[in-house]
């Protein structure tokens, strides 16, 4: 029995560590705090190892943030009704 004690201690330690990481993952997902850290880490990886895709990613984000000015269809209807 004394020969198994170190293995049981190791197994208990590993179970505690895995339980802690499971709890931490659930907490991070629930609070939504993983997004900023993960996007920063992935951006650094993309910049270092995939320079062209990193530049494309920034261009796509810039295009998505741009908004084209458009006229409202409601404004056109109001003008027509007022004239008629």
LINKASUL-V964504 format. One record per pair of residues at least 6 apart in sequence whose C-alpha atoms are under 6 Angstrom apart, sorted by the first residue. I is the first residue (numbers start at 0). J is the second residue. Records with the same first field share a line. If there is no record, write none. Layout:
# LINKASUL-V964504
I=J, J
This chain:
# LINKASUL-V964504
27=33
45=53
46=53
